[in-house]
Amino acid sequence: MTNAASAEKRRISVLGSTGSIGRNTLDVMSHLGGREAFEVPAITGMGNIGLLVEQAKQTGAGFAVTADPDLYAELKSALAGTGIEAGAGPSALVEAGLRDTDILLAGIVGIAGLAPTLAAIGGGADIALANKECLVSAGDLFTSAIAQGGGSLLPVDSEHSAIFQVLEENQRHAVERIILTASGGPFRNHTRDEMASMTAEVAAAHPNWSMGIKISIDSASMFNKALEMIEARHLFGLRPEQIEVIVHPQSIIHSMVGYSDGSVLAQLGAPDMRHAIGYAISHPRRASLPVERLDFAKLARLDFHAPDEVRFPALALARTAMERGGLQGAVLNGAKEAALDAFIAGRIGFLDMADIVSATMDRLDDGRQATAIEDVYAADREARIVAGAIIAELGARSRARH
Ligand SMILES: NC(=O)c1ccc[n+]([C@@H]2O[C@H](COP(=O)([O-])OP(=O)(O)OC[C@H]3O[C@@H](n4cnc5c(N)ncnc54)[C@H](OP(=O)(O)O)[C@@H]3O)[C@@H](O)[C@H]2O)c1
């Protein structure tokens, strides 16, 4: 039984409410009864103050926070007279995580989501986890914090939600492997030469899913799948060799679990994040959700291909990070975030991202283990510094050529 199952009105705080996951979450909540069914102790955003204010008023949120301290005055004045408290900056984000809630929906993008999510875990909330960077970077520390906090960890990533849904709790010993499906992204059929010249705008145009820009580009490079492999390892307690990836362009099978008797159980659905979000925030019940129902006669076929690890080296990097262990997950993620920002800013090419992450992981492969969360932040900072230096070198070389 989760915390949330016992409450009359579910209290759900939404970190990253102005993003793609956050907007979908509020949409599902409004479909499931809105203010009649839910209380919203806190919501957070960053730059989109107009939407944050609108959401705070619509949900009757207790506390609305922008991560950007420079936007505090704007937020405070827009909320004046509403009774909704305003906050800004990293400490207010943590305070949002600490507000008493049944479920915290972790929908901030990047490692910025770790501190407020840990704060909520400490308070015993159930965590509906979209922010995969928490598990990738903090790994065992994150899962131990959940165990100590007493709440449940409810995956929101559609792949992990699928596994969670088909994992038979009393048959965990019989799990041979999990198979994460990947759409293959917009460059599934591109050559490496073609990929080399792709811009952020093209890379962000995902064929099946509508998501934030960063995860969309991560899907194009398959870094999203790499993060999901590491996330799955920690969520389900698997060995690296038990985690497989298969390209499935239709994104109808969201992932599968293979058992020792040869059976493979899959979860299928339309590619709509409101399913996984609705499943997590309604757990342990199944709610009626406003998602398209599958018409198998129209679908007609489902395709599968082995991923091409030459064009998509991110998958091998995930395996390396899992095998090396220690702080390599935090290093992979920190370097990836730095490289992704540089790609979005037009400072490096699409294929440079994997090279930068790989070089950073090698330079920081010192076998260090994380004993406290500060170690994770330190590894993240170090990875960004090393990756930043490599990005600067690449920039200098490219200027010298022209
Ligand atoms: N989108 C999906 O379908 C999907 C699926 C599975 C997993 N996920 C995961 O869910 C997370 C969110 O993804 P998304 O696609 O919803 O991202 P997104 O659309 O970019 O939204 C990110 C949210 O975080 C806020 N934010 C951005 N930078 C921040 C910072 N430094 N500190 C605090 N808040 C910050 C944004 O605020 P503003 O918009 O106000 O600036 C927004 O509310 C990611 O970890 C992603 O991997 C997403």
The ligand as an SDF file (V2000), in Angstrom:
LIG
                    3D

 48 52  0  0  0  0  0  0  0  0999 V2000
    8.8040   14.5310  -21.7200 N   0  0  0  0  0  0  0  0  0  0  0  0
    8.6320   13.2360  -21.6190 C   0  0  0  0  0  0  0  0  0  0  0  0
    7.7650   12.6840  -22.2990 O   0  0  0  0  0  0  0  0  0  0  0  0
    9.4750   12.4150  -20.6860 C   0  0  0  0  0  0  0  0  0  0  0  0
    9.3360   11.0280  -20.6860 C   0  0  0  0  0  0  0  0  0  0  0  0
   10.0570   10.2850  -19.7740 C   0  0  0  0  0  0  0  0  0  0  0  0
   10.9310   10.9010  -18.8860 C   0  0  0  0  0  0  0  0  0  0  0  0
   11.0670   12.2450  -18.9300 N   0  0  0  0  0  0  0  0  0  0  0  0
   12.0010   12.8870  -18.0010 C   0  0  0  0  0  0  0  0  0  0  0  0
   11.2680   13.8460  -17.2530 O   0  0  0  0  0  0  0  0  0  0  0  0
   12.0820   14.9810  -16.9520 C   0  0  0  0  0  0  0  0  0  0  0  0
   11.3870   16.2250  -17.4960 C   0  0  0  0  0  0  0  0  0  0  0  0
   11.3310   16.1430  -18.9070 O   0  0  0  0  0  0  0  0  0  0  0  0
   10.4340   17.1490  -19.7700 P   0  0  0  0  0  0  0  0  0  0  0  0
   10.4650   16.6180  -21.1410 O   0  0  0  0  0  0  0  0  0  0  0  0
    9.1260   17.3740  -19.0970 O   0  0  0  0  0  0  0  0  0  0  0  0
   11.3280   18.4560  -19.6950 O   0  0  0  0  0  0  0  0  0  0  0  0
   10.9030   19.9600  -20.0510 P   0  0  0  0  0  0  0  0  0  0  0  0
    9.6830   19.9850  -20.9010 O   0  0  0  0  0  0  0  0  0  0  0  0
   12.1210   20.6420  -20.5320 O   0  0  0  0  0  0  0  0  0  0  0  0
   10.4930   20.5570  -18.6140 O   0  0  0  0  0  0  0  0  0  0  0  0
   11.4410   20.6800  -17.6030 C   0  0  0  0  0  0  0  0  0  0  0  0
   10.8270   21.3110  -16.3730 C   0  0  0  0  0  0  0  0  0  0  0  0
   11.8820   21.6070  -15.4400 O   0  0  0  0  0  0  0  0  0  0  0  0
   12.0000   23.0460  -15.2800 C   0  0  0  0  0  0  0  0  0  0  0  0
   13.4380   23.3150  -15.2530 N   0  0  0  0  0  0  0  0  0  0  0  0
   14.2820   23.4230  -16.3020 C   0  0  0  0  0  0  0  0  0  0  0  0
   15.5430   23.6230  -15.8620 N   0  0  0  0  0  0  0  0  0  0  0  0
   15.4720   23.6610  -14.4940 C   0  0  0  0  0  0  0  0  0  0  0  0
   16.4390   23.8570  -13.4570 C   0  0  0  0  0  0  0  0  0  0  0  0
   17.7430   24.0700  -13.7240 N   0  0  0  0  0  0  0  0  0  0  0  0
   16.0130   23.8450  -12.1860 N   0  0  0  0  0  0  0  0  0  0  0  0
   14.7030   23.6220  -11.8810 C   0  0  0  0  0  0  0  0  0  0  0  0
   13.7340   23.4530  -12.8170 N   0  0  0  0  0  0  0  0  0  0  0  0
   14.1300   23.4620  -14.1140 C   0  0  0  0  0  0  0  0  0  0  0  0
   11.2860   23.6500  -16.4670 C   0  0  0  0  0  0  0  0  0  0  0  0
   10.8090   24.9630  -16.1680 O   0  0  0  0  0  0  0  0  0  0  0  0
   10.3980   26.0520  -17.3210 P   0  0  0  0  0  0  0  0  0  0  0  0
    9.7930   25.2780  -18.4390 O   0  0  0  0  0  0  0  0  0  0  0  0
    9.4130   26.9390  -16.5980 O   0  0  0  0  0  0  0  0  0  0  0  0
   11.6510   26.7680  -17.6940 O   0  0  0  0  0  0  0  0  0  0  0  0
   10.1460   22.6460  -16.6360 C   0  0  0  0  0  0  0  0  0  0  0  0
    9.1560   22.8560  -15.6550 O   0  0  0  0  0  0  0  0  0  0  0  0
   13.4530   14.6720  -17.5880 C   0  0  0  0  0  0  0  0  0  0  0  0
   14.2740   14.1050  -16.6270 O   0  0  0  0  0  0  0  0  0  0  0  0
   13.1250   13.6560  -18.6700 C   0  0  0  0  0  0  0  0  0  0  0  0
   14.2220   12.8140  -18.9560 O   0  0  0  0  0  0  0  0  0  0  0  0
   10.3600   13.0120  -19.7990 C   0  0  0  0  0  0  0  0  0  0  0  0
  1  2  1  0
  2  3  2  0
  2  4  1  0
  4  5  1  0
  4 48  2  0
  5  6  2  0
  6  7  1  0
  7  8  2  0
  8  9  1  0
  8 48  1  0
  9 10  1  0
  9 46  1  0
 10 11  1  0
 11 12  1  0
 11 44  1  0
 12 13  1  0
 13 14  1  0
 14 15  2  0
 14 16  1  0
 14 17  1  0
 17 18  1  0
 18 19  2  0
 18 20  1  0
 18 21  1  0
 21 22  1  0
 22 23  1  0
 23 24  1  0
 23 42  1  0
 24 25  1  0
 25 26  1  0
 25 36  1  0
 26 27  1  0
 26 35  1  0
 27 28  2  0
 28 29  1  0
 29 30  1  0
 29 35  2  0
 30 31  1  0
 30 32  2  0
 32 33  1  0
 33 34  2  0
 34 35  1  0
 36 37  1  0
 36 42  1  0
 37 38  1  0
 38 39  2  0
 38 40  1  0
 38 41  1  0
 42 43  1  0
 44 45  1  0
 44 46  1  0
 46 47  1  0
M  CHG  2   8   1  16  -1
M  END
$$$$
